[in-house]
């Protein structure tokens, strides 16, 4: 009788632990990362060499087949204490 209770408690604990691991993995924020672009990096034919982006300094690059209305790159605040480099570029 005691062994059945022990097995039932063990299964219940294992199920709870597995559920806790799955819940933690689902709700955990993405790991902070950093992207370092090295030599000769081109995006859409434009040079983006030796630039670093992370959670505080990000980039949004929009590529157009035709000429964009606001051509070029501008640094803007993102409202969360960081900056975003917004680029509207024509493909080459």
HTML snippet that shows the backbone in 3Dmol.js (N, CA, C, O; Angstrom):
<script src="https://3Dmol.org/build/3Dmol-min.js"></script>
<div id="view" style="width:600px;height:400px;position:relative"></div>
<script>
const pdb = `
ATOM      1  N   UNK A   1       0.812  -1.188   0.000  1.00  0.00           N
ATOM      2  CA  UNK A   1       0.000   0.000   0.000  1.00  0.00           C
ATOM      3  C   UNK A   1       0.860   1.259   0.000  1.00  0.00           C
ATOM      4  O   UNK A   1       0.576   2.212  -0.726  1.00  0.00           O
ATOM      5  N   UNK A   2       1.911   1.260   0.815  1.00  0.00           N
ATOM      6  CA  UNK A   2       2.780   2.429   0.880  1.00  0.00           C
ATOM      7  C   UNK A   2       3.529   2.628  -0.429  1.00  0.00           C
ATOM      8  O   UNK A   2       3.765   3.767  -0.833  1.00  0.00           O
ATOM      9  N   UNK A   3       3.910   1.538  -1.103  1.00  0.00           N
ATOM     10  CA  UNK A   3       4.656   1.677  -2.351  1.00  0.00           C
ATOM     11  C   UNK A   3       3.789   2.311  -3.435  1.00  0.00           C
ATOM     12  O   UNK A   3       4.301   3.064  -4.264  1.00  0.00           O
ATOM     13  N   UNK A   4       2.479   2.021  -3.448  1.00  0.00           N
ATOM     14  CA  UNK A   4       1.586   2.637  -4.426  1.00  0.00           C
ATOM     15  C   UNK A   4       1.478   4.144  -4.192  1.00  0.00           C
ATOM     16  O   UNK A   4       1.473   4.924  -5.144  1.00  0.00           O
ATOM     17  N   UNK A   5       1.393   4.545  -2.938  1.00  0.00           N
ATOM     18  CA  UNK A   5       1.340   5.971  -2.618  1.00  0.00           C
ATOM     19  C   UNK A   5       2.634   6.666  -3.041  1.00  0.00           C
ATOM     20  O   UNK A   5       2.620   7.768  -3.589  1.00  0.00           O
ATOM     21  N   UNK A   6       3.756   5.987  -2.768  1.00  0.00           N
ATOM     22  CA  UNK A   6       5.054   6.563  -3.128  1.00  0.00           C
ATOM     23  C   UNK A   6       5.159   6.743  -4.641  1.00  0.00           C
ATOM     24  O   UNK A   6       5.648   7.777  -5.096  1.00  0.00           O
ATOM     25  N   UNK A   7       4.720   5.784  -5.418  1.00  0.00           N
ATOM     26  CA  UNK A   7       4.754   5.871  -6.882  1.00  0.00           C
ATOM     27  C   UNK A   7       3.819   6.975  -7.350  1.00  0.00           C
ATOM     28  O   UNK A   7       4.177   7.739  -8.246  1.00  0.00           O
ATOM     29  N   UNK A   8       2.643   7.077  -6.770  1.00  0.00           N
ATOM     30  CA  UNK A   8       1.684   8.106  -7.168  1.00  0.00           C
ATOM     31  C   UNK A   8       2.232   9.498  -6.866  1.00  0.00           C
ATOM     32  O   UNK A   8       2.091  10.410  -7.681  1.00  0.00           O
ATOM     33  N   UNK A   9       2.845   9.664  -5.720  1.00  0.00           N
ATOM     34  CA  UNK A   9       3.432  10.960  -5.361  1.00  0.00           C
ATOM     35  C   UNK A   9       4.600  11.270  -6.292  1.00  0.00           C
ATOM     36  O   UNK A   9       4.771  12.418  -6.702  1.00  0.00           O
ATOM     37  N   UNK A  10       5.392  10.282  -6.627  1.00  0.00           N
ATOM     38  CA  UNK A  10       6.515  10.477  -7.542  1.00  0.00           C
ATOM     39  C   UNK A  10       6.042  10.896  -8.926  1.00  0.00           C
ATOM     40  O   UNK A  10       6.634  11.789  -9.533  1.00  0.00           O
ATOM     41  N   UNK A  11       4.996  10.275  -9.433  1.00  0.00           N
ATOM     42  CA  UNK A  11       4.445  10.637 -10.743  1.00  0.00           C
ATOM     43  C   UNK A  11       3.872  12.049 -10.698  1.00  0.00           C
ATOM     44  O   UNK A  11       4.063  12.835 -11.626  1.00  0.00           O
ATOM     45  N   UNK A  12       3.176  12.362  -9.621  1.00  0.00           N
ATOM     46  CA  UNK A  12       2.604  13.696  -9.474  1.00  0.00           C
ATOM     47  C   UNK A  12       3.711  14.749  -9.429  1.00  0.00           C
ATOM     48  O   UNK A  12       3.597  15.792 -10.074  1.00  0.00           O
ATOM     49  N   UNK A  13       4.778  14.486  -8.677  1.00  0.00           N
ATOM     50  CA  UNK A  13       5.897  15.425  -8.601  1.00  0.00           C
ATOM     51  C   UNK A  13       6.585  15.580  -9.960  1.00  0.00           C
ATOM     52  O   UNK A  13       6.930  16.697 -10.346  1.00  0.00           O
ATOM     53  N   UNK A  14       6.788  14.490 -10.684  1.00  0.00           N
ATOM     54  CA  UNK A  14       7.429  14.546 -12.002  1.00  0.00           C
ATOM     55  C   UNK A  14       6.575  15.354 -12.973  1.00  0.00           C
ATOM     56  O   UNK A  14       7.107  16.143 -13.755  1.00  0.00           O
ATOM     57  N   UNK A  15       5.264  15.169 -12.932  1.00  0.00           N
ATOM     58  CA  UNK A  15       4.370  15.941 -13.797  1.00  0.00           C
ATOM     59  C   UNK A  15       4.413  17.424 -13.460  1.00  0.00           C
ATOM     60  O   UNK A  15       4.427  18.272 -14.352  1.00  0.00           O
ATOM     61  N   UNK A  16       4.435  17.732 -12.161  1.00  0.00           N
ATOM     62  CA  UNK A  16       4.521  19.132 -11.731  1.00  0.00           C
ATOM     63  C   UNK A  16       5.833  19.761 -12.167  1.00  0.00           C
ATOM     64  O   UNK A  16       5.846  20.895 -12.645  1.00  0.00           O
ATOM     65  N   UNK A  17       6.944  19.034 -12.009  1.00  0.00           N
ATOM     66  CA  UNK A  17       8.256  19.551 -12.400  1.00  0.00           C
ATOM     67  C   UNK A  17       8.318  19.787 -13.910  1.00  0.00           C
ATOM     68  O   UNK A  17       8.840  20.807 -14.360  1.00  0.00           O
ATOM     69  N   UNK A  18       7.789  18.854 -14.681  1.00  0.00           N
ATOM     70  CA  UNK A  18       7.782  19.008 -16.133  1.00  0.00           C
ATOM     71  C   UNK A  18       6.931  20.207 -16.544  1.00  0.00           C
ATOM     72  O   UNK A  18       7.328  20.980 -17.417  1.00  0.00           O
ATOM     73  N   UNK A  19       5.780  20.361 -15.928  1.00  0.00           N
ATOM     74  CA  UNK A  19       4.921  21.516 -16.218  1.00  0.00           C
ATOM     75  C   UNK A  19       5.599  22.831 -15.862  1.00  0.00           C
ATOM     76  O   UNK A  19       5.465  23.814 -16.590  1.00  0.00           O
ATOM     77  N   UNK A  20       6.315  22.856 -14.763  1.00  0.00           N
ATOM     78  CA  UNK A  20       7.029  24.062 -14.343  1.00  0.00           C
ATOM     79  C   UNK A  20       8.144  24.415 -15.328  1.00  0.00           C
ATOM     80  O   UNK A  20       8.344  25.589 -15.637  1.00  0.00           O
ATOM     81  N   UNK A  21       8.866  23.416 -15.821  1.00  0.00           N
ATOM     82  CA  UNK A  21       9.932  23.654 -16.808  1.00  0.00           C
ATOM     83  C   UNK A  21       9.339  24.196 -18.105  1.00  0.00           C
ATOM     84  O   UNK A  21       9.874  25.145 -18.678  1.00  0.00           O
ATOM     85  N   UNK A  22       8.251  23.609 -18.570  1.00  0.00           N
ATOM     86  CA  UNK A  22       7.617  24.070 -19.812  1.00  0.00           C
ATOM     87  C   UNK A  22       7.083  25.492 -19.641  1.00  0.00           C
ATOM     88  O   UNK A  22       7.243  26.320 -20.537  1.00  0.00           O
ATOM     89  N   UNK A  23       6.463  25.780 -18.524  1.00  0.00           N
ATOM     90  CA  UNK A  23       5.928  27.117 -18.268  1.00  0.00           C
ATOM     91  C   UNK A  23       7.054  28.153 -18.195  1.00  0.00           C
ATOM     92  O   UNK A  23       6.916  29.253 -18.730  1.00  0.00           O
ATOM     93  N   UNK A  24       8.144  27.814 -17.549  1.00  0.00           N
ATOM     94  CA  UNK A  24       9.276  28.731 -17.441  1.00  0.00           C
ATOM     95  C   UNK A  24       9.880  29.008 -18.817  1.00  0.00           C
ATOM     96  O   UNK A  24      10.198  30.153 -19.137  1.00  0.00           O
ATOM     97  N   UNK A  25      10.037  27.975 -19.620  1.00  0.00           N
ATOM     98  CA  UNK A  25      10.617  28.153 -20.957  1.00  0.00           C
ATOM     99  C   UNK A  25       9.697  28.986 -21.847  1.00  0.00           C
ATOM    100  O   UNK A  25      10.172  29.753 -22.683  1.00  0.00           O
ATOM    101  N   UNK A  26       8.401  28.840 -21.675  1.00  0.00           N
ATOM    102  CA  UNK A  26       7.446  29.583 -22.494  1.00  0.00           C
ATOM    103  C   UNK A  26       7.413  31.051 -22.113  1.00  0.00           C
ATOM    104  O   UNK A  26       7.349  31.910 -22.993  1.00  0.00           O
ATOM    105  N   UNK A  27       7.454  31.359 -20.835  1.00  0.00           N
ATOM    106  CA  UNK A  27       7.310  32.733 -20.377  1.00  0.00           C
ATOM    107  C   UNK A  27       8.629  33.485 -20.248  1.00  0.00           C
ATOM    108  O   UNK A  27       8.624  34.699 -20.046  1.00  0.00           O
ATOM    109  N   UNK A  28       9.743  32.798 -20.358  1.00  0.00           N
ATOM    110  CA  UNK A  28      11.047  33.457 -20.211  1.00  0.00           C
ATOM    111  C   UNK A  28      11.303  34.367 -21.406  1.00  0.00           C
ATOM    112  O   UNK A  28      11.001  33.994 -22.539  1.00  0.00           O
ATOM    113  N   UNK A  29      11.851  35.547 -21.171  1.00  0.00           N
ATOM    114  CA  UNK A  29      12.154  36.431 -22.295  1.00  0.00           C
ATOM    115  C   UNK A  29      13.293  35.869 -23.134  1.00  0.00           C
ATOM    116  O   UNK A  29      14.078  35.042 -22.670  1.00  0.00           O
ATOM    117  N   UNK A  30      13.365  36.326 -24.358  1.00  0.00           N
ATOM    118  CA  UNK A  30      14.438  35.868 -25.253  1.00  0.00           C
ATOM    119  C   UNK A  30      15.786  36.297 -24.677  1.00  0.00           C
ATOM    120  O   UNK A  30      15.906  37.343 -24.039  1.00  0.00           O
ATOM    121  N   UNK A  31      16.763  35.490 -24.912  1.00  0.00           N
ATOM    122  CA  UNK A  31      18.101  35.802 -24.407  1.00  0.00           C
ATOM    123  C   UNK A  31      18.624  37.050 -25.100  1.00  0.00           C
ATOM    124  O   UNK A  31      18.446  37.235 -26.304  1.00  0.00           O
ATOM    125  N   UNK A  32      19.260  37.887 -24.329  1.00  0.00           N
ATOM    126  CA  UNK A  32      19.821  39.113 -24.897  1.00  0.00           C
ATOM    127  C   UNK A  32      20.964  38.739 -25.832  1.00  0.00           C
ATOM    128  O   UNK A  32      21.829  37.936 -25.483  1.00  0.00           O
ATOM    129  N   UNK A  33      20.956  39.317 -26.999  1.00  0.00           N
ATOM    130  CA  UNK A  33      21.977  39.000 -27.987  1.00  0.00           C
ATOM    131  C   UNK A  33      22.581  40.264 -28.561  1.00  0.00           C
ATOM    132  O   UNK A  33      22.080  41.369 -28.353  1.00  0.00           O
ATOM    133  N   UNK A  34      23.650  40.078 -29.275  1.00  0.00           N
ATOM    134  CA  UNK A  34      24.334  41.192 -29.913  1.00  0.00           C
ATOM    135  C   UNK A  34      24.770  40.737 -31.287  1.00  0.00           C
ATOM    136  O   UNK A  34      25.258  39.620 -31.459  1.00  0.00           O
ATOM    137  N   UNK A  35      24.593  41.605 -32.259  1.00  0.00           N
ATOM    138  CA  UNK A  35      25.004  41.304 -33.626  1.00  0.00           C
ATOM    139  C   UNK A  35      26.131  42.252 -33.986  1.00  0.00           C
ATOM    140  O   UNK A  35      25.973  43.472 -33.929  1.00  0.00           O
ATOM    141  N   UNK A  36      27.261  41.688 -34.356  1.00  0.00           N
ATOM    142  CA  UNK A  36      28.398  42.495 -34.794  1.00  0.00           C
ATOM    143  C   UNK A  36      28.640  42.200 -36.262  1.00  0.00           C
ATOM    144  O   UNK A  36      28.970  41.075 -36.639  1.00  0.00           O
ATOM    145  N   UNK A  37      28.474  43.210 -37.075  1.00  0.00           N
ATOM    146  CA  UNK A  37      28.699  43.048 -38.496  1.00  0.00           C
ATOM    147  C   UNK A  37      30.164  43.345 -38.780  1.00  0.00           C
ATOM    148  O   UNK A  37      30.684  44.377 -38.356  1.00  0.00           O
ATOM    149  N   UNK A  38      30.824  42.457 -39.487  1.00  0.00           N
ATOM    150  CA  UNK A  38      32.255  42.593 -39.729  1.00  0.00           C
ATOM    151  C   UNK A  38      32.567  43.326 -41.022  1.00  0.00           C
ATOM    152  O   UNK A  38      31.834  44.223 -41.439  1.00  0.00           O
ATOM    153  N   UNK A  39      33.666  42.931 -41.648  1.00  0.00           N
ATOM    154  CA  UNK A  39      34.127  43.583 -42.869  1.00  0.00           C
ATOM    155  C   UNK A  39      33.250  43.188 -44.057  1.00  0.00           C
ATOM    156  O   UNK A  39      32.747  42.067 -44.130  1.00  0.00           O
ATOM    157  N   UNK A  40      33.082  44.114 -44.965  1.00  0.00           N
ATOM    158  CA  UNK A  40      32.413  43.878 -46.243  1.00  0.00           C
ATOM    159  C   UNK A  40      30.993  43.327 -46.102  1.00  0.00           C
ATOM    160  O   UNK A  40      30.609  42.418 -46.838  1.00  0.00           O
ATOM    161  N   UNK A  41      30.218  43.864 -45.175  1.00  0.00           N
ATOM    162  CA  UNK A  41      28.827  43.458 -45.011  1.00  0.00           C
ATOM    163  C   UNK A  41      27.958  44.414 -45.808  1.00  0.00           C
ATOM    164  O   UNK A  41      28.000  45.627 -45.603  1.00  0.00           O
ATOM    165  N   UNK A  42      27.165  43.853 -46.725  1.00  0.00           N
ATOM    166  CA  UNK A  42      26.306  44.669 -47.567  1.00  0.00           C
ATOM    167  C   UNK A  42      24.876  44.168 -47.435  1.00  0.00           C
ATOM    168  O   UNK A  42      24.618  42.967 -47.502  1.00  0.00           O
ATOM    169  N   UNK A  43      23.945  45.108 -47.244  1.00  0.00           N
ATOM    170  CA  UNK A  43      22.521  44.794 -47.169  1.00  0.00           C
ATOM    171  C   UNK A  43      21.848  45.557 -48.286  1.00  0.00           C
ATOM    172  O   UNK A  43      21.808  46.788 -48.277  1.00  0.00           O
ATOM    173  N   UNK A  44      21.322  44.825 -49.244  1.00  0.00           N
ATOM    174  CA  UNK A  44      20.675  45.461 -50.379  1.00  0.00           C
ATOM    175  C   UNK A  44      21.625  46.301 -51.204  1.00  0.00           C
ATOM    176  O   UNK A  44      21.200  47.244 -51.871  1.00  0.00           O
ATOM    177  N   UNK A  45      22.912  45.971 -51.168  1.00  0.00           N
ATOM    178  CA  UNK A  45      23.908  46.721 -51.919  1.00  0.00           C
ATOM    179  C   UNK A  45      24.492  47.899 -51.161  1.00  0.00           C
ATOM    180  O   UNK A  45      25.335  48.613 -51.704  1.00  0.00           O
ATOM    181  N   UNK A  46      24.069  48.126 -49.921  1.00  0.00           N
ATOM    182  CA  UNK A  46      24.567  49.247 -49.112  1.00  0.00           C
ATOM    183  C   UNK A  46      25.520  48.718 -48.041  1.00  0.00           C
ATOM    184  O   UNK A  46      25.313  47.638 -47.488  1.00  0.00           O
ATOM    185  N   UNK A  47      26.555  49.487 -47.762  1.00  0.00           N
ATOM    186  CA  UNK A  47      27.607  49.058 -46.843  1.00  0.00           C
ATOM    187  C   UNK A  47      27.165  49.225 -45.389  1.00  0.00           C
ATOM    188  O   UNK A  47      26.835  50.332 -44.963  1.00  0.00           O
ATOM    189  N   UNK A  48      27.160  48.135 -44.633  1.00  0.00           N
ATOM    190  CA  UNK A  48      26.858  48.156 -43.197  1.00  0.00           C
ATOM    191  C   UNK A  48      28.009  47.530 -42.417  1.00  0.00           C
ATOM    192  O   UNK A  48      27.783  46.875 -41.400  1.00  0.00           O
ATOM    193  N   UNK A  49      29.229  47.724 -42.880  1.00  0.00           N
ATOM    194  CA  UNK A  49      30.401  47.119 -42.251  1.00  0.00           C
ATOM    195  C   UNK A  49      30.680  47.726 -40.878  1.00  0.00           C
ATOM    196  O   UNK A  49      30.435  48.908 -40.638  1.00  0.00           O
ATOM    197  N   UNK A  50      31.202  46.880 -39.983  1.00  0.00           N
ATOM    198  CA  UNK A  50      31.695  47.279 -38.657  1.00  0.00           C
ATOM    199  C   UNK A  50      30.665  48.039 -37.833  1.00  0.00           C
ATOM    200  O   UNK A  50      30.981  49.073 -37.244  1.00  0.00           O
ATOM    201  N   UNK A  51      29.438  47.534 -37.789  1.00  0.00           N
ATOM    202  CA  UNK A  51      28.398  48.117 -36.950  1.00  0.00           C
ATOM    203  C   UNK A  51      27.941  47.060 -35.956  1.00  0.00           C
ATOM    204  O   UNK A  51      27.927  45.872 -36.278  1.00  0.00           O
ATOM    205  N   UNK A  52      27.565  47.480 -34.750  1.00  0.00           N
ATOM    206  CA  UNK A  52      27.125  46.570 -33.697  1.00  0.00           C
ATOM    207  C   UNK A  52      25.722  46.961 -33.254  1.00  0.00           C
ATOM    208  O   UNK A  52      25.435  48.137 -33.030  1.00  0.00           O
ATOM    209  N   UNK A  53      24.851  45.964 -33.131  1.00  0.00           N
ATOM    210  CA  UNK A  53      23.479  46.192 -32.684  1.00  0.00           C
ATOM    211  C   UNK A  53      23.172  45.251 -31.526  1.00  0.00           C
ATOM    212  O   UNK A  53      23.575  44.087 -31.535  1.00  0.00           O
ATOM    213  N   UNK A  54      22.449  45.770 -30.522  1.00  0.00           N
ATOM    214  CA  UNK A  54      22.013  44.961 -29.390  1.00  0.00           C
ATOM    215  C   UNK A  54      20.638  45.448 -28.967  1.00  0.00           C
ATOM    216  O   UNK A  54      19.941  46.075 -29.765  1.00  0.00           O
ATOM    217  N   UNK A  55      20.228  45.177 -27.732  1.00  0.00           N
ATOM    218  CA  UNK A  55      18.888  45.551 -27.293  1.00  0.00           C
ATOM    219  C   UNK A  55      18.709  47.061 -27.147  1.00  0.00           C
ATOM    220  O   UNK A  55      17.582  47.550 -27.216  1.00  0.00           O
ATOM    221  N   UNK A  56      19.783  47.801 -26.948  1.00  0.00           N
ATOM    222  CA  UNK A  56      19.694  49.258 -26.797  1.00  0.00           C
ATOM    223  C   UNK A  56      19.944  50.005 -28.103  1.00  0.00           C
ATOM    224  O   UNK A  56      19.472  51.130 -28.269  1.00  0.00           O
ATOM    225  N   UNK A  57      20.665  49.406 -29.014  1.00  0.00           N
ATOM    226  CA  UNK A  57      20.943  50.016 -30.320  1.00  0.00           C
ATOM    227  C   UNK A  57      20.512  49.016 -31.392  1.00  0.00           C
ATOM    228  O   UNK A  57      21.211  48.042 -31.672  1.00  0.00           O
ATOM    229  N   UNK A  58      19.348  49.280 -31.981  1.00  0.00           N
ATOM    230  CA  UNK A  58      18.771  48.349 -32.951  1.00  0.00           C
ATOM    231  C   UNK A  58      18.729  48.997 -34.326  1.00  0.00           C
ATOM    232  O   UNK A  58      19.025  50.182 -34.480  1.00  0.00           O
ATOM    233  N   UNK A  59      18.358  48.200 -35.323  1.00  0.00           N
ATOM    234  CA  UNK A  59      18.267  48.718 -36.688  1.00  0.00           C
ATOM    235  C   UNK A  59      17.009  48.182 -37.354  1.00  0.00           C
ATOM    236  O   UNK A  59      16.636  47.024 -37.169  1.00  0.00           O
ATOM    237  N   UNK A  60      16.359  49.045 -38.131  1.00  0.00           N
ATOM    238  CA  UNK A  60      15.262  48.651 -39.012  1.00  0.00           C
ATOM    239  C   UNK A  60      15.657  49.108 -40.403  1.00  0.00           C
ATOM    240  O   UNK A  60      15.840  50.300 -40.648  1.00  0.00           O
ATOM    241  N   UNK A  61      15.787  48.160 -41.303  1.00  0.00           N
ATOM    242  CA  UNK A  61      16.235  48.480 -42.652  1.00  0.00           C
ATOM    243  C   UNK A  61      15.119  48.111 -43.619  1.00  0.00           C
ATOM    244  O   UNK A  61      14.722  46.950 -43.712  1.00  0.00           O
ATOM    245  N   UNK A  62      14.622  49.106 -44.335  1.00  0.00           N
ATOM    246  CA  UNK A  62      13.581  48.909 -45.326  1.00  0.00           C
ATOM    247  C   UNK A  62      14.207  49.041 -46.704  1.00  0.00           C
ATOM    248  O   UNK A  62      14.844  50.051 -47.005  1.00  0.00           O
ATOM    249  N   UNK A  63      14.028  48.017 -47.548  1.00  0.00           N
ATOM    250  CA  UNK A  63      14.580  48.030 -48.899  1.00  0.00           C
ATOM    251  C   UNK A  63      13.437  48.192 -49.900  1.00  0.00           C
ATOM    252  O   UNK A  63      12.411  47.520 -49.796  1.00  0.00           O
ATOM    253  N   UNK A  64      13.621  49.080 -50.857  1.00  0.00           N
ATOM    254  CA  UNK A  64      12.611  49.377 -51.867  1.00  0.00           C
ATOM    255  C   UNK A  64      13.172  49.077 -53.258  1.00  0.00           C
ATOM    256  O   UNK A  64      14.361  49.269 -53.513  1.00  0.00           O
ATOM    257  N   UNK A  65      12.304  48.606 -54.148  1.00  0.00           N
ATOM    258  CA  UNK A  65      12.719  48.412 -55.541  1.00  0.00           C
ATOM    259  C   UNK A  65      12.826  49.759 -56.241  1.00  0.00           C
ATOM    260  O   UNK A  65      13.730  49.960 -57.052  1.00  0.00           O
ATOM    261  N   UNK A  66      11.917  50.685 -55.943  1.00  0.00           N
ATOM    262  CA  UNK A  66      11.971  52.033 -56.488  1.00  0.00           C
ATOM    263  C   UNK A  66      12.618  52.977 -55.491  1.00  0.00           C
ATOM    264  O   UNK A  66      13.135  52.544 -54.462  1.00  0.00           O
ATOM    265  N   UNK A  67      12.589  54.255 -55.792  1.00  0.00           N
ATOM    266  CA  UNK A  67      13.199  55.252 -54.908  1.00  0.00           C
ATOM    267  C   UNK A  67      12.281  55.499 -53.704  1.00  0.00           C
ATOM    268  O   UNK A  67      11.107  55.818 -53.888  1.00  0.00           O
ATOM    269  N   UNK A  68      12.798  55.357 -52.470  1.00  0.00           N
ATOM    270  CA  UNK A  68      11.962  55.597 -51.281  1.00  0.00           C
ATOM    271  C   UNK A  68      11.700  57.085 -51.081  1.00  0.00           C
ATOM    272  O   UNK A  68      12.470  57.939 -51.519  1.00  0.00           O
ATOM    273  N   UNK A  69      10.585  57.368 -50.402  1.00  0.00           N
ATOM    274  CA  UNK A  69      10.229  58.763 -50.160  1.00  0.00           C
ATOM    275  C   UNK A  69      11.247  59.448 -49.245  1.00  0.00           C
ATOM    276  O   UNK A  69      11.707  60.551 -49.543  1.00  0.00           O
ATOM    277  N   UNK A  70      11.599  58.795 -48.134  1.00  0.00           N
ATOM    278  CA  UNK A  70      12.588  59.349 -47.197  1.00  0.00           C
ATOM    279  C   UNK A  70      13.849  58.498 -47.298  1.00  0.00           C
ATOM    280  O   UNK A  70      14.019  57.550 -46.530  1.00  0.00           O
ATOM    281  N   UNK A  71      14.723  58.822 -48.224  1.00  0.00           N
ATOM    282  CA  UNK A  71      15.917  58.014 -48.449  1.00  0.00           C
ATOM    283  C   UNK A  71      16.989  58.339 -47.405  1.00  0.00           C
ATOM    284  O   UNK A  71      17.179  59.495 -47.029  1.00  0.00           O
ATOM    285  N   UNK A  72      17.681  57.298 -46.947  1.00  0.00           N
ATOM    286  CA  UNK A  72      18.769  57.477 -46.005  1.00  0.00           C
ATOM    287  C   UNK A  72      18.485  56.825 -44.661  1.00  0.00           C
ATOM    288  O   UNK A  72      17.488  56.123 -44.493  1.00  0.00           O
ATOM    289  N   UNK A  73      19.385  57.069 -43.700  1.00  0.00           N
ATOM    290  CA  UNK A  73      19.289  56.483 -42.362  1.00  0.00           C
ATOM    291  C   UNK A  73      19.207  57.578 -41.308  1.00  0.00           C
ATOM    292  O   UNK A  73      19.857  58.617 -41.423  1.00  0.00           O
ATOM    293  N   UNK A  74      18.396  57.331 -40.272  1.00  0.00           N
ATOM    294  CA  UNK A  74      18.204  58.287 -39.180  1.00  0.00           C
ATOM    295  C   UNK A  74      18.150  57.505 -37.871  1.00  0.00           C
ATOM    296  O   UNK A  74      17.506  56.458 -37.799  1.00  0.00           O
ATOM    297  N   UNK A  75      18.827  58.008 -36.829  1.00  0.00           N
ATOM    298  CA  UNK A  75      18.720  57.418 -35.493  1.00  0.00           C
ATOM    299  C   UNK A  75      17.513  58.023 -34.793  1.00  0.00           C
ATOM    300  O   UNK A  75      17.352  59.243 -34.780  1.00  0.00           O
ATOM    301  N   UNK A  76      16.659  57.180 -34.209  1.00  0.00           N
ATOM    302  CA  UNK A  76      15.469  57.626 -33.487  1.00  0.00           C
ATOM    303  C   UNK A  76      15.418  56.934 -32.126  1.00  0.00           C
ATOM    304  O   UNK A  76      15.951  55.838 -31.957  1.00  0.00           O
ATOM    305  N   UNK A  77      14.769  57.588 -31.155  1.00  0.00           N
ATOM    306  CA  UNK A  77      14.552  56.967 -29.849  1.00  0.00           C
ATOM    307  C   UNK A  77      13.428  55.950 -29.985  1.00  0.00           C
ATOM    308  O   UNK A  77      12.485  56.150 -30.750  1.00  0.00           O
ATOM    309  N   UNK A  78      13.539  54.850 -29.230  1.00  0.00           N
ATOM    310  CA  UNK A  78      12.507  53.820 -29.321  1.00  0.00           C
ATOM    311  C   UNK A  78      11.481  53.885 -28.192  1.00  0.00           C
ATOM    312  O   UNK A  78      10.540  53.091 -28.180  1.00  0.00           O
ATOM    313  N   UNK A  79      11.638  54.811 -27.244  1.00  0.00           N
ATOM    314  CA  UNK A  79      10.681  54.943 -26.149  1.00  0.00           C
ATOM    315  C   UNK A  79      10.958  54.031 -24.970  1.00  0.00           C
ATOM    316  O   UNK A  79      10.241  54.084 -23.970  1.00  0.00           O
ATOM    317  N   UNK A  80      11.986  53.194 -25.064  1.00  0.00           N
ATOM    318  CA  UNK A  80      12.338  52.283 -23.969  1.00  0.00           C
ATOM    319  C   UNK A  80      13.776  52.482 -23.519  1.00  0.00           C
ATOM    320  O   UNK A  80      14.371  51.574 -22.938  1.00  0.00           O
ATOM    321  N   UNK A  81      14.338  53.646 -23.775  1.00  0.00           N
ATOM    322  CA  UNK A  81      15.699  53.943 -23.367  1.00  0.00           C
ATOM    323  C   UNK A  81      16.760  53.551 -24.379  1.00  0.00           C
ATOM    324  O   UNK A  81      17.952  53.621 -24.079  1.00  0.00           O
ATOM    325  N   UNK A  82      16.356  53.144 -25.556  1.00  0.00           N
ATOM    326  CA  UNK A  82      17.318  52.751 -26.584  1.00  0.00           C
ATOM    327  C   UNK A  82      17.150  53.595 -27.833  1.00  0.00           C
ATOM    328  O   UNK A  82      16.352  54.532 -27.872  1.00  0.00           O
ATOM    329  N   UNK A  83      17.919  53.240 -28.854  1.00  0.00           N
ATOM    330  CA  UNK A  83      17.864  53.955 -30.117  1.00  0.00           C
ATOM    331  C   UNK A  83      17.696  52.958 -31.259  1.00  0.00           C
ATOM    332  O   UNK A  83      18.170  51.824 -31.189  1.00  0.00           O
ATOM    333  N   UNK A  84      17.012  53.401 -32.308  1.00  0.00           N
ATOM    334  CA  UNK A  84      16.789  52.567 -33.467  1.00  0.00           C
ATOM    335  C   UNK A  84      17.303  53.315 -34.704  1.00  0.00           C
ATOM    336  O   UNK A  84      16.975  54.481 -34.918  1.00  0.00           O
ATOM    337  N   UNK A  85      18.102  52.631 -35.499  1.00  0.00           N
ATOM    338  CA  UNK A  85      18.571  53.212 -36.750  1.00  0.00           C
ATOM    339  C   UNK A  85      17.582  52.781 -37.832  1.00  0.00           C
ATOM    340  O   UNK A  85      17.508  51.603 -38.181  1.00  0.00           O
ATOM    341  N   UNK A  86      16.829  53.738 -38.354  1.00  0.00           N
ATOM    342  CA  UNK A  86      15.815  53.474 -39.363  1.00  0.00           C
ATOM    343  C   UNK A  86      16.399  53.862 -40.724  1.00  0.00           C
ATOM    344  O   UNK A  86      16.770  55.015 -40.946  1.00  0.00           O
ATOM    345  N   UNK A  87      16.475  52.887 -41.626  1.00  0.00           N
ATOM    346  CA  UNK A  87      17.040  53.133 -42.958  1.00  0.00           C
ATOM    347  C   UNK A  87      16.011  52.809 -44.027  1.00  0.00           C
ATOM    348  O   UNK A  87      15.430  51.724 -44.035  1.00  0.00           O
ATOM    349  N   UNK A  88      15.790  53.752 -44.926  1.00  0.00           N
ATOM    350  CA  UNK A  88      14.954  53.559 -46.108  1.00  0.00           C
ATOM    351  C   UNK A  88      15.899  53.609 -47.305  1.00  0.00           C
ATOM    352  O   UNK A  88      16.380  54.679 -47.676  1.00  0.00           O
ATOM    353  N   UNK A  89      16.164  52.454 -47.909  1.00  0.00           N
ATOM    354  CA  UNK A  89      17.182  52.357 -48.948  1.00  0.00           C
ATOM    355  C   UNK A  89      16.615  51.739 -50.213  1.00  0.00           C
ATOM    356  O   UNK A  89      15.695  50.922 -50.160  1.00  0.00           O
ATOM    357  N   UNK A  90      17.171  52.137 -51.354  1.00  0.00           N
ATOM    358  CA  UNK A  90      16.801  51.551 -52.638  1.00  0.00           C
ATOM    359  C   UNK A  90      17.745  50.404 -52.932  1.00  0.00           C
ATOM    360  O   UNK A  90      18.954  50.518 -52.725  1.00  0.00           O
ATOM    361  N   UNK A  91      17.194  49.290 -53.416  1.00  0.00           N
ATOM    362  CA  UNK A  91      18.057  48.153 -53.788  1.00  0.00           C
ATOM    363  C   UNK A  91      18.958  48.575 -54.933  1.00  0.00           C
ATOM    364  O   UNK A  91      18.565  49.360 -55.796  1.00  0.00           O
ATOM    365  N   UNK A  92      20.154  48.052 -54.928  1.00  0.00           N
ATOM    366  CA  UNK A  92      21.091  48.353 -56.022  1.00  0.00           C
ATOM    367  C   UNK A  92      21.175  47.190 -56.961  1.00  0.00           C
ATOM    368  O   UNK A  92      21.909  47.245 -57.948  1.00  0.00           O
TER     369      UNK A  92
END
`;
const viewer = $3Dmol.createViewer("view");
viewer.addModel(pdb, "pdb");
viewer.setStyle({}, {cartoon: {color: "spectrum"}});
viewer.zoomTo();
viewer.render();
</script>
